[in-house]
Amino acid sequence: MKTNDPRKREILESFKNGLIVSCQVQHDDPIYTDDMVVKMAEAARWAGAVGIRANTPEQIRAIKAAVPELPMIGLYKIWHEDTDVFITPTLEAAKQVWEAGAEIIALDCTDQITHEGRPAWELLPLVKQELPEAILFADVSTYGEARRAVDLGADIVGPTLYGYTRETAHIETPDLREFARMCRDMGDEAYLVMEGHIYTPEDAVKCLYLGAHTVVVGSAITRPHLTAKRFVDLLGGYRSNWRDAERSRH
């Protein structure tokens, strides 16, 4: 059942049929500057985006100070060599995202095993208990993971990690048929959001038609070096794979 909390519902309903822009930059990105994510967010606001997705407490705070009126989906990417779980992998990371000002916390809710040795999805009920005022966004990679996240009480579910888990690492494009099934089967219980591998406005519109409440777009808007790399790879006959850069650890 979708949340009945009036504050949460107001935020979530404000996303309907809109664009959320993922404003993220890593220190080894060629576009990195201290204020780059702020400029990204200001550009997103100018364009009419309904929300922002951002990484790390520091960047979340900077964006919220500059663009306070746009709801924030916050996450904290933390990499370890012994796991592929990196999106807000611990309760402490979730608390830091919340304290930085994000209204929404994104969590890895896949079957992958964390650095601490437990399935990533087990964090969801812990965060829900510890931070009951937070809206929780479950990043998943499969229909089954989405179903479990909804059952555990996630407010938002999206296939953000489709292509980033061992089971789905082979994909090149979003599985729109599978996403449509998620929307059809779970759309009355949680807010289904399309995120991942959306590169054109036309693709975003398709997702709304299939049942997405809103669409999150990142790399195609805010990471021009990856956009350029896609062109170079195609023009070069796919002798290299731009997704290797997209999936890289930082």
Secondary structure, DSSP 4 states (H G I P E B T S, - for coil): -----HHHHHHHHTTTT-EEEE----TTSTT--TTHHHHHHHHHHHHT-SEEEEESHHHHHHHHHH-TTS-EEEE-B--BTTBS--BS-SHHHHHHHHHTT-SEEEEE-SS-B-TTSSBGGGHHHHHHHH-TTSEEEEE-SSHHHHHHHHHTT-SEEE-TTTTTSGGGTT--S--HHHHHHHHHHHTTTSEEEEESS--SHHHHHHHHHHT-SEEEE-HHHH-HHHHHHHHHHHHTTSSS-HHHHHT---
